[in-house]
Each structure stands twice: as C-alpha cells, then as structure tokens.
Amino acid sequence: MRRVFIAVLLMVCFSSGVGYAQLARLGQLEIYGGVGIPLTPEEFKDFYKVGVSLNAQYVFFPASNIGIPFFAGYELFTVDNGAISDFFAQGVTGVSIFDDFGNYLGQITGAQLDADGSASSFRFGAGIRPYLTPSISPVQFFLFANGSMNFLKTKTELKGGKVTFQDAFGNEQDLDFSELGIEPENSEDTENKFGLAAGAGIEVPAGPTMNLIFQGLYHIIFTSGDKTSFLGVTAGLVF
C-alpha cells in the first residue's frame, strides 16, 4: 500500500511539474534587422529607396501564450536621385520660354536634377504578442501589435542640375542651374509623432539556447499632413 501511495505521489508531482513547465515562459531578448519598404504618402513611395531597419526588444510573458515586448528601432531611407531627376524632367520638358516683352525664345527639351537626402526614424514603445501555438511547440507562430513614439528627421540637398534649351531656330544648349540663378540648397526638418504597427511572425529553433525570428510589420506614423507608412520585413536572433 505504501509503495502504491509513493508511486501515485510521484506521478502527481511529475504531472504538476510538467504542467508548470508548459505554463511558465522565460523572458527573451531579440535582435533583428531587415528592410523597410516605403508605402505612403506617394512622394515617400516614389522618391525614396527601400530602407534599412535595425531593432532590439525584450519580451516578457505574463502568460504562456501572451508576450509583452518593449522595443527600440531605427529606420533609414535614402533619396532615389534618379526618380527625382526623372520627375523634375517630366515637369519642365516642353515648357516654353519668353522674354520680358512676350517674344518666344524657345523651349526646354530636357533636364537633369542632382539631389540627395534621407529620412530616418528612431522609435521606442511597447506592444502585445499573442501566440497561436502552445509554448512547448518548437515552432512558434504569433501576431503582433504595438504603439511607439517616433523621432523623425528628414534631410534634403539640392546640389545642382541643368536644363537643355532649344531656341526658336532649333539650336540646343545646356544651361547649369548656376547660370539660371538657382543656387544649391539644404534643408532639414524634425518631427516627434506617435505611431502604430501590426503584423505577424514565426520563431524557429536554431540551437539549444537560441532561436531565429522572422517578422513582417505594417508601420503607420501620424505625421503632419499625410500619414507615413512602410512595411518592415525583418529577421534576427532570439536569446
């Protein structure tokens, strides 16, 4: 009888331990990076290249299927000089030029613009991550949503350019901006704005103490005027 009691007691203790192991989940540090794909507004989508995204976050688990991440991230987007130059050329090509007395002098038949610039965002915030798989599953699927404070900076630099002018007799010549009285110009702007993000991801084993994480997040920042949005596609390590 005593042996049976001890056996039952051991089974109960073992079962309780397994149940606790399934429920308990340690916090984890995640470091990941990838790309940011501009979406809106149109000038952001059309005139900026795919950017770089760097992130770090710590996730603690109040329950086995719920994570609470605290994060910091940085995105950098650079100007697509070719796209801006093409847009400028489309806007001025075909424009007729007249003198002060209204006499036709010719028209612009082509143009080039040399511009540079960047848009960056440093952000931090917190969110919620509900898991779609049990904590004991080796592969974890999850959803994700967060709120963030974004510190935005944009820089633009007009370095120069030229237009091709064709006179009334069909002769063409290139005129630099300096000859037209257009000087190089730099500008910089900053904003601090709230943002939201939502997406999904997967976490897979990469060793006894490390996992790999892959995420896709839609970010929207409530900037002045049109809202700014981009898609973040990232991968990284979980410790």
QUISUL-V834628 format. One record per backbone hydrogen bond with DSSP energy under -0.5 kcal/mol. CO is the residue of the C=O (numbers start at 1). NH is the residue of the N-H. If there is no record, write none. Layout:
CO/NH + CO/NH
This chain:
1/5 + 2/6 + 3/7 + 4/8 + 5/9 + 6/10 + 7/11 + 8/12 + 9/13 + 10/14 + 11/15 + 12/16 + 13/17 + 14/18 + 15/19 + 16/20 + 17/21 + 18/22 + 19/23 + 20/24 + 28/59 + 29/239 + 30/57 + 31/237 + 32/55 + 33/235 + 34/53 + 35/233 + 36/38 + 36/51 + 37/231 + 40/229 + 41/44 + 41/45 + 42/46 + 43/47 + 44/48 + 47/80 + 51/36 + 52/76 + 53/34 + 54/74 + 55/32 + 56/72 + 57/30 + 58/70 + 59/28 + 60/62 + 60/68 + 63/66 + 65/131 + 66/63 + 67/69 + 67/129 + 68/60 + 69/127 + 70/58 + 71/125 + 72/56 + 73/123 + 74/54 + 75/121 + 76/52 + 77/119 + 78/49 + 79/81 + 80/84 + 81/85 + 82/86 + 83/87 + 84/88 + 85/89 + 86/90 + 87/91 + 88/92 + 89/93 + 92/95 + 95/108 + 97/105 + 97/106 + 99/102 + 103/99 + 105/168 + 106/97 + 107/166 + 108/94 + 110/164 + 112/162 + 113/115 + 114/159 + 114/160 + 116/157 + 117/79 + 118/155 + 119/77 + 120/153 + 121/75 + 122/151 + 123/73 + 124/149 + 125/71 + 126/147 + 128/145 + 129/67 + 130/143 + 134/137 + 138/140 + 140/203 + 141/132 + 141/133 + 142/201 + 144/199 + 145/128 + 146/197 + 147/126 + 148/150 + 148/195 + 149/124 + 150/152 + 150/193 + 151/122 + 152/191 + 153/120 + 154/189 + 155/118 + 156/187 + 157/116 + 157/159 + 158/185 + 160/114 + 161/177 + 162/112 + 163/165 + 163/175 + 164/109 + 164/110 + 165/167 + 165/173 + 166/107 + 167/170 + 171/167 + 173/165 + 174/176 + 175/163 + 176/179 + 176/180 + 177/180 + 177/182 + 178/181 + 181/183 + 185/158 + 187/156 + 189/154 + 191/152 + 191/193 + 193/150 + 194/222 + 195/148 + 196/220 + 197/146 + 198/218 + 199/144 + 200/216 + 201/142 + 202/214 + 203/140 + 204/212 + 207/206 + 210/206 + 210/207 + 211/238 + 212/204 + 213/236 + 214/202 + 215/234 + 216/200 + 217/219 + 217/232 + 218/198 + 219/230 + 220/196 + 221/223 + 221/228 + 228/221 + 229/39 + 229/40 + 230/219 + 230/232 + 231/37 + 231/233 + 232/217 + 232/234 + 233/35 + 234/215 + 235/33 + 236/213 + 237/31 + 238/211
